């Protein structure tokens, strides 16, 4: 990639952030629309879970393939293809006549989405070569997540209230088209110096692992252990096959050597934990505010602002802290705040009164705002630039897998607790184990942030980067805040 001027680099960052905005806005707005979709499409709780998890599941399954393909054939080309497919999938979702086709069209959306975020992050990584400048750019990237959280519930609530839930998908069309035209004009093409070969066996194993695990969790409350047991067995078998098959390939889909780096492994598990907490938090909050408190979609969206605004404000601050002091402090703040929020809801039923609900939402927003920048920066820091797409894709996969599992686990717990009773009668007690689960996710962020951000961890990252390209001239991305 040629060296770009400062203004051109900022323009590339803005274009990449547009792709993140439509993907994130779509998810946050859709959460507010769940009760309306439930009534319109006559969906059970598991059906609501699938409208979210069908998207995140396909996304998680294809992100690493998209990252390695972009490194091989060109990041700009794959990014533009993603914009086209995502926009087309959004249009199809807006026209879906029933729940089954909506889930199918959400999967089409996800195919396009898999070509956006990891590839955009790879473009940013290769555009901003200075470690501190990159950390600030990633902070802006994280702030866009905050913007989507702030705007998503409001936009979603307003659209659902005035037009209907289908209008949520219309928002993606003009933004996707604008991003496509700007990418064509201003984003330079780039690719890895040495192309990586496809790994179809590894890809099929990843799909089998994620798909069977998610199905087993979501359907367990209704279908029973006997029905989902074969899917659990498939998940375990796929995981064992991945661990055995991938190290034997010269160019695997998942380079397990990455996980010899303690910061990279920590960032992966932290991403799963943090985004599991996010998925569960949005799922429980939306259903409580509308199905229990009786709020309409717009007022439920307004109630999400105390979570969204701190996320928006804290994300760039986290990026600056990562750039100047490293990832430890942001991760400790994130883990502490998310744990406190989960405990507040689980132990003190914070959702039942306005002030405690407000405090819980603010704490979660602070925690989530601080967690995104250190995840992304740690995942790519120290890695050879040629591997940036794959490393960023693993981090993005961890996020989507976390959100998938968060919705699946929390939704399954909620469905088991409610049973045949009404939401209003049993929701608070049925949701309590789910809130404890989210508190545990926050505690994992705290402990892993402490463990994987010290000197020992950085030495493992240096050794890992040195071993990834033993026969080539190594060009590490660079670690911020050392």
C-alpha positions as CSV (number, residue, x, y, z in Angstrom):
1,X,0.0,0.0,0.0
2,X,1.4,3.4,-0.9
3,X,2.1,6.0,1.8
4,X,-0.9,8.3,2.1
5,X,-1.2,11.9,3.2
6,X,-2.7,12.5,6.7
7,X,-6.0,13.8,5.2
8,X,-6.3,10.7,2.9
9,X,-5.6,8.4,5.9
10,X,-8.4,10.1,7.8
11,X,-10.7,9.7,4.8
12,X,-9.9,6.0,4.6
13,X,-10.7,5.7,8.3
14,X,-14.0,7.4,7.8
15,X,-15.0,5.1,5.0
16,X,-14.1,2.0,7.0
17,X,-16.1,3.4,10.0
18,X,-19.1,3.7,7.7
19,X,-19.1,0.0,7.2
20,X,-18.9,-0.6,10.9
21,X,-21.7,1.9,11.5
22,X,-24.2,0.1,9.3
23,X,-23.3,-3.3,10.8
24,X,-23.4,-2.1,14.4
25,X,-26.5,0.1,13.9
26,X,-28.3,-2.8,12.3
27,X,-27.7,-5.0,15.4
28,X,-28.5,-2.5,18.1
29,X,-31.6,-1.2,16.3
30,X,-32.8,-4.8,15.7
31,X,-32.7,-5.5,19.4
32,X,-35.2,-2.7,20.1
33,X,-37.5,-4.2,17.4
34,X,-37.5,-7.7,18.9
35,X,-40.9,-7.4,20.7
36,X,-42.5,-5.9,17.6
37,X,-41.1,-8.7,15.4
38,X,-42.3,-11.2,18.0
39,X,-45.9,-10.0,17.7
40,X,-45.8,-9.6,14.0
41,X,-44.2,-12.9,13.1
42,X,-45.6,-14.9,16.0
43,X,-42.1,-15.9,17.2
44,X,-41.2,-17.7,20.4
45,X,-38.1,-16.7,22.5
46,X,-36.0,-19.1,20.5
47,X,-37.2,-17.5,17.3
48,X,-36.0,-14.1,18.6
49,X,-32.7,-15.6,19.5
50,X,-32.3,-17.0,15.9
51,X,-33.0,-13.6,14.3
52,X,-29.9,-12.3,16.1
53,X,-27.8,-15.5,16.2
54,X,-28.3,-16.5,12.6
55,X,-26.5,-13.3,11.7
56,X,-23.7,-13.4,14.2
57,X,-23.2,-17.2,13.7
58,X,-22.6,-16.9,10.0
59,X,-20.5,-13.8,10.6
60,X,-18.3,-15.6,13.1
61,X,-18.0,-18.6,10.8
62,X,-16.8,-16.7,7.8
63,X,-14.7,-13.8,9.2
64,X,-11.4,-15.7,9.2
65,X,-12.0,-16.8,5.6
66,X,-12.8,-13.2,4.6
67,X,-9.7,-11.9,6.3
68,X,-7.4,-14.4,4.7
69,X,-9.1,-14.0,1.3
70,X,-8.7,-10.2,1.5
71,X,-5.0,-10.6,2.3
72,X,-4.7,-12.8,-0.8
73,X,-6.8,-11.2,-3.5
74,X,-7.1,-7.6,-2.3
75,X,-8.7,-5.9,0.7
76,X,-10.4,-3.2,-1.3
77,X,-12.0,-5.8,-3.7
78,X,-13.4,-7.9,-0.8
79,X,-14.5,-4.9,1.1
80,X,-16.6,-3.6,-1.8
81,X,-18.1,-7.1,-2.4
82,X,-19.1,-7.1,1.3
83,X,-20.9,-3.7,0.9
84,X,-22.9,-5.0,-2.1
85,X,-23.9,-8.3,-0.4
86,X,-24.7,-6.7,2.9
87,X,-26.9,-4.0,1.3
88,X,-28.7,-6.6,-0.8
89,X,-29.3,-8.8,2.3
90,X,-30.7,-5.7,4.1
91,X,-33.2,-5.2,1.3
92,X,-34.3,-8.8,1.4
93,X,-34.7,-8.7,5.2
94,X,-37.0,-5.7,4.8
95,X,-39.2,-7.8,2.5
96,X,-39.3,-11.0,4.5
97,X,-42.8,-12.4,4.7
98,X,-42.2,-14.7,7.7
99,X,-39.7,-15.6,10.4
100,X,-38.0,-18.4,8.5
101,X,-37.2,-16.3,5.5
102,X,-36.1,-13.4,7.7
103,X,-33.6,-15.7,9.4
104,X,-32.4,-16.8,5.9
105,X,-32.0,-13.3,4.7
106,X,-30.1,-12.3,7.9
107,X,-27.6,-15.0,7.0
108,X,-27.2,-13.4,3.6
109,X,-26.6,-10.1,5.4
110,X,-23.9,-11.9,7.5
111,X,-22.1,-13.1,4.4
112,X,-21.6,-9.5,3.4
113,X,-20.9,-8.4,6.9
114,X,-18.1,-11.0,7.2
115,X,-16.3,-9.1,4.4
116,X,-16.6,-5.7,6.1
117,X,-15.3,-5.4,9.6
118,X,-12.2,-7.6,9.6
119,X,-11.2,-6.3,6.2
120,X,-11.8,-2.7,7.2
121,X,-9.6,-3.2,10.3
122,X,-6.9,-4.7,8.1
123,X,-7.1,-1.7,5.8
124,X,-6.8,0.6,8.9
125,X,-3.9,-1.4,10.2
126,X,-2.0,-1.1,6.9
127,X,-2.9,2.6,6.5
128,X,-1.9,3.8,10.0
129,X,1.6,2.3,10.4
130,X,2.6,4.4,13.5
131,X,1.6,2.5,16.6
132,X,0.3,5.5,18.5
133,X,-1.6,6.8,15.5
134,X,-3.0,3.4,14.9
135,X,-4.2,3.2,18.5
136,X,-6.0,6.5,18.1
137,X,-7.6,5.3,14.9
138,X,-8.8,2.2,16.7
139,X,-10.2,4.5,19.4
140,X,-12.2,6.3,16.7
141,X,-13.3,2.9,15.4
142,X,-14.5,2.0,18.9
143,X,-16.3,5.3,19.2
144,X,-18.3,4.4,16.1
145,X,-19.6,1.4,18.1
146,X,-20.7,3.9,20.8
147,X,-22.4,6.0,18.1
148,X,-24.3,3.0,16.8
149,X,-25.3,2.1,20.4
150,X,-26.5,5.6,21.0
151,X,-28.2,6.0,17.6
152,X,-29.3,2.4,17.1
153,X,-32.0,2.2,19.8
154,X,-33.3,5.7,19.1
155,X,-33.4,5.2,15.3
156,X,-34.8,1.7,15.7
157,X,-37.4,2.8,18.2
158,X,-38.5,5.8,16.1
159,X,-38.7,3.6,12.9
160,X,-40.6,0.8,14.7
161,X,-43.0,3.3,16.2
162,X,-43.7,5.3,13.1
163,X,-43.2,2.9,10.2
164,X,-42.5,-0.7,11.4
165,X,-39.6,-3.0,12.1
166,X,-38.9,-3.5,8.4
167,X,-37.8,0.1,8.1
168,X,-34.7,-0.7,10.3
169,X,-33.1,-2.5,7.3
170,X,-33.8,0.4,4.9
171,X,-31.2,2.6,6.8
172,X,-28.4,0.3,5.5
173,X,-29.1,1.0,1.9
174,X,-28.0,4.7,1.4
175,X,-25.1,4.3,3.8
176,X,-23.9,1.1,2.1
177,X,-24.2,2.8,-1.4
178,X,-22.3,5.9,-0.2
179,X,-19.5,3.7,1.3
180,X,-19.3,1.7,-1.9
181,X,-18.8,4.8,-4.1
182,X,-16.2,6.4,-1.7
183,X,-14.3,3.1,-1.4
184,X,-14.1,2.9,-5.2
185,X,-12.7,6.4,-5.4
186,X,-10.4,6.8,-2.4
187,X,-9.4,3.5,-0.8
188,X,-6.1,2.1,-2.3
189,X,-5.9,-1.6,-3.0
190,X,-3.6,-3.6,-0.7
191,X,-2.8,-7.3,-0.2
192,X,-0.4,-9.5,1.7
193,X,3.0,-9.9,0.0
194,X,2.6,-13.7,-0.1
195,X,-0.9,-15.1,-0.8
196,X,-2.3,-17.7,1.6
197,X,-4.0,-20.8,0.1
198,X,-7.7,-21.5,1.0
199,X,-8.4,-24.1,3.7
200,X,-11.8,-25.5,2.9
201,X,-11.6,-28.3,5.5
202,X,-10.8,-25.9,8.3
203,X,-13.6,-23.6,7.2
204,X,-16.1,-26.5,7.3
205,X,-14.9,-27.5,10.7
206,X,-15.4,-24.0,12.0
207,X,-18.9,-23.8,10.6
208,X,-19.7,-27.2,12.2
209,X,-18.3,-26.2,15.5
210,X,-20.1,-22.8,15.8
211,X,-23.4,-23.9,14.2
212,X,-23.8,-27.1,16.3
213,X,-22.8,-25.5,19.5
214,X,-25.2,-22.6,19.1
215,X,-28.1,-24.9,18.0
216,X,-27.6,-27.1,21.1
217,X,-27.7,-24.1,23.4
218,X,-30.7,-22.3,21.9
219,X,-32.9,-25.3,21.4
220,X,-32.1,-27.2,24.7
221,X,-34.9,-25.6,26.7
222,X,-37.6,-26.6,24.2
223,X,-36.2,-29.7,22.5
224,X,-34.6,-31.4,25.5
225,X,-31.2,-32.9,26.1
226,X,-31.8,-36.0,24.0
227,X,-32.5,-34.0,20.9
228,X,-29.6,-31.6,21.2
229,X,-27.0,-34.1,22.4
230,X,-25.9,-35.1,18.9
231,X,-25.2,-31.5,18.1
232,X,-23.1,-31.1,21.2
233,X,-21.1,-34.2,20.1
234,X,-20.6,-32.7,16.7
235,X,-19.3,-29.5,18.3
236,X,-16.8,-31.4,20.4
237,X,-15.7,-33.5,17.4
238,X,-15.3,-30.5,15.2
239,X,-13.1,-28.8,17.9
240,X,-10.9,-31.8,18.3
241,X,-10.5,-32.1,14.5
242,X,-9.6,-28.5,14.2
243,X,-6.9,-28.8,16.9
244,X,-5.5,-31.9,15.1
245,X,-5.8,-30.8,11.5
246,X,-4.9,-27.1,11.5
247,X,-1.3,-27.4,12.9
248,X,-0.5,-29.9,10.0
249,X,-1.2,-27.3,7.3
250,X,1.4,-25.0,6.0
251,X,-1.2,-22.2,5.7
252,X,-4.1,-23.0,8.0
253,X,-7.3,-21.0,8.3
254,X,-6.6,-20.6,12.0
255,X,-2.9,-20.4,12.7
256,X,-2.8,-21.9,16.2
257,X,0.7,-20.4,16.7
258,X,-1.0,-17.0,17.2
259,X,-2.3,-18.4,20.5
260,X,1.2,-18.8,21.8
261,X,1.1,-15.1,22.4
262,X,-0.5,-14.4,25.8
263,X,-1.8,-11.0,24.8
264,X,-3.4,-12.4,21.6
265,X,-5.0,-15.3,23.5
266,X,-6.1,-13.0,26.2
267,X,-7.6,-10.6,23.7
268,X,-9.5,-13.5,22.1
269,X,-11.1,-14.7,25.3
270,X,-11.7,-11.1,26.5
271,X,-13.5,-10.4,23.2
272,X,-15.7,-13.5,23.7
273,X,-16.5,-12.6,27.3
274,X,-17.2,-8.9,26.6
275,X,-19.4,-9.4,23.6
276,X,-21.2,-12.3,25.3
277,X,-22.0,-9.8,28.0
278,X,-23.2,-7.2,25.4
279,X,-25.4,-9.7,23.6
280,X,-27.0,-10.9,26.8
281,X,-27.4,-7.4,28.2
282,X,-29.2,-6.0,25.1
283,X,-31.4,-9.1,24.9
284,X,-32.5,-9.0,28.5
285,X,-32.9,-5.2,28.7
286,X,-35.0,-5.0,25.5
287,X,-37.4,-7.8,26.5
288,X,-37.7,-6.4,30.1
289,X,-38.4,-2.8,29.0
290,X,-41.0,-3.6,26.5
291,X,-42.6,-6.9,27.6
292,X,-42.5,-6.3,31.3
293,X,-42.5,-2.6,31.8
294,X,-44.8,-2.1,28.8
295,X,-42.7,0.7,27.2
296,X,-43.0,1.3,23.4
297,X,-40.0,0.8,21.2
298,X,-39.0,4.5,21.2
299,X,-39.1,4.9,25.0
300,X,-37.2,1.6,25.3
301,X,-34.6,3.0,23.0
302,X,-34.3,6.1,25.1
303,X,-33.7,4.0,28.1
304,X,-30.6,2.5,26.3
305,X,-29.0,5.9,26.1
306,X,-27.4,5.7,29.6
307,X,-25.5,2.7,28.4
308,X,-24.8,4.0,24.9
309,X,-23.5,7.5,25.7
310,X,-20.7,6.3,28.1
311,X,-19.7,3.8,25.5
312,X,-19.4,6.6,22.9
313,X,-17.4,8.8,25.3
314,X,-15.1,6.2,26.8
315,X,-14.1,4.5,23.5
316,X,-11.8,7.2,22.2
317,X,-10.4,7.7,25.7
318,X,-9.6,4.0,25.8
319,X,-7.8,4.3,22.4
320,X,-5.6,7.2,23.7
321,X,-4.8,5.2,26.9
322,X,-3.8,2.2,24.9
323,X,-1.6,4.3,22.7
324,X,0.1,6.1,25.6
325,X,0.1,3.5,28.5
326,X,-0.8,0.2,27.0
327,X,-3.9,-2.0,27.3
328,X,-3.8,-2.9,31.0
329,X,-5.6,0.1,32.5
330,X,-8.5,0.2,30.0
331,X,-9.0,-3.6,30.5
332,X,-9.1,-3.3,34.3
333,X,-11.6,-0.4,34.1
334,X,-13.7,-2.4,31.6
335,X,-13.7,-5.6,33.7
336,X,-14.5,-3.8,37.0
337,X,-17.4,-1.7,35.5
338,X,-19.0,-4.7,33.7
339,X,-18.7,-6.9,36.7
340,X,-20.3,-4.3,39.0
341,X,-23.1,-3.8,36.5
342,X,-23.9,-7.5,36.3
343,X,-23.8,-7.9,40.1
344,X,-26.1,-4.9,40.5
345,X,-28.7,-6.5,38.3
346,X,-28.2,-10.1,39.6
347,X,-28.0,-9.5,43.4
348,X,-30.1,-6.3,43.8
349,X,-32.7,-6.6,41.0
350,X,-31.5,-3.2,39.6
351,X,-33.9,-3.4,36.7
352,X,-36.9,-3.0,38.9
353,X,-36.3,0.6,39.9
354,X,-35.3,3.6,37.8
355,X,-32.2,4.9,39.7
356,X,-30.6,1.4,40.1
357,X,-31.4,0.6,36.5
358,X,-29.8,3.8,35.4
359,X,-26.6,3.0,37.5
360,X,-26.4,-0.5,36.0
361,X,-26.7,0.8,32.4
362,X,-24.1,3.5,33.0
363,X,-21.6,1.1,34.5
364,X,-22.1,-1.4,31.6
365,X,-21.6,1.4,29.1
366,X,-18.4,2.6,30.7
367,X,-17.1,-1.0,30.8
368,X,-17.9,-1.8,27.2
369,X,-16.6,1.6,26.0
370,X,-13.2,0.8,27.5
371,X,-12.9,-2.8,26.3
372,X,-13.0,-2.6,22.5
373,X,-9.8,-0.6,21.7
374,X,-7.5,-2.8,23.8
375,X,-9.0,-6.0,22.2
376,X,-8.3,-4.8,18.7
377,X,-4.9,-3.3,19.4
378,X,-3.6,-6.3,21.3
379,X,-4.8,-8.7,18.7
380,X,-2.8,-7.1,15.9
381,X,0.1,-5.6,17.9
382,X,3.4,-7.3,17.3
383,X,2.0,-9.5,14.5
384,X,3.7,-9.4,11.1
385,X,1.8,-6.9,8.9
386,X,1.2,-9.6,6.3
387,X,-0.8,-11.5,8.8
388,X,-2.8,-8.4,9.9
389,X,-6.0,-9.5,8.1
390,X,-6.0,-13.0,9.7
391,X,-5.2,-11.6,13.2
392,X,-7.9,-9.0,13.0
393,X,-10.3,-11.6,11.7
394,X,-9.7,-13.8,14.7
395,X,-10.4,-10.9,17.0
396,X,-13.6,-10.1,15.1
397,X,-14.6,-13.7,15.1
398,X,-14.2,-13.8,18.9
399,X,-16.5,-10.8,19.1
400,X,-19.2,-12.3,17.0
401,X,-18.9,-15.7,18.7
402,X,-19.2,-14.0,22.0
403,X,-22.3,-12.2,21.1
404,X,-23.8,-15.4,19.6
405,X,-23.1,-17.3,22.8
406,X,-24.3,-14.5,25.0
407,X,-27.7,-14.4,23.3
408,X,-27.9,-18.2,23.1
409,X,-27.0,-18.8,26.8
410,X,-28.9,-16.0,28.3
411,X,-31.9,-16.6,26.1
412,X,-31.9,-20.3,27.0
413,X,-31.6,-19.5,30.7
414,X,-34.5,-17.1,30.4
415,X,-36.7,-19.5,28.5
416,X,-36.1,-22.2,31.0
417,X,-37.0,-19.9,33.9
418,X,-40.1,-18.5,32.4
419,X,-41.6,-21.7,31.0
420,X,-45.3,-21.4,30.3
421,X,-45.7,-18.4,32.7
422,X,-46.0,-14.8,31.5
423,X,-43.1,-12.4,31.2
424,X,-44.5,-10.0,33.7
425,X,-44.9,-12.7,36.4
426,X,-41.5,-14.4,36.2
427,X,-39.1,-12.3,34.2
428,X,-37.1,-10.8,37.0
429,X,-36.4,-14.1,38.8
430,X,-35.9,-16.0,35.5
431,X,-33.4,-13.4,34.3
432,X,-31.3,-13.5,37.5
433,X,-29.0,-16.4,36.4
434,X,-28.5,-14.6,33.1
435,X,-27.3,-11.4,35.0
436,X,-24.9,-13.6,37.1
437,X,-23.6,-15.0,33.8
438,X,-22.9,-11.4,32.6
439,X,-21.2,-10.6,35.9
440,X,-18.9,-13.6,35.3
441,X,-18.1,-12.3,31.8
442,X,-17.0,-9.0,33.3
443,X,-14.9,-10.8,35.9
444,X,-13.2,-12.7,33.1
445,X,-12.3,-9.5,31.4
446,X,-10.8,-8.1,34.6
447,X,-8.7,-11.1,35.4
448,X,-7.5,-11.8,31.9
449,X,-6.7,-8.1,31.4
450,X,-4.5,-8.3,34.5
451,X,-2.8,-11.5,33.5
452,X,-2.1,-10.9,29.8
453,X,-0.9,-7.3,29.8
454,X,2.4,-7.5,31.7
455,X,6.0,-7.9,30.7
456,X,5.8,-11.7,30.6
457,X,2.9,-11.5,28.2
458,X,4.6,-9.1,25.9
459,X,7.7,-11.4,25.7
460,X,5.4,-14.2,24.6
461,X,4.0,-11.9,21.9
462,X,7.5,-11.0,20.6
463,X,8.5,-14.7,20.5
464,X,5.3,-15.5,18.6
465,X,5.8,-12.8,16.0
466,X,9.4,-13.9,15.5
467,X,8.3,-17.4,14.7
468,X,5.4,-16.6,12.4
469,X,7.6,-15.7,9.4
470,X,11.0,-17.5,10.0
471,X,12.2,-17.4,6.4
472,X,11.0,-13.9,5.4
473,X,11.9,-10.3,6.3
474,X,9.6,-9.6,9.2
475,X,7.6,-6.4,9.4
476,X,5.8,-6.4,12.7
477,X,2.8,-4.2,13.1
478,X,4.2,-2.9,16.4
479,X,2.8,-2.8,19.9
480,X,1.5,0.3,21.5
481,X,2.3,1.5,24.9
482,X,5.3,-0.7,25.7
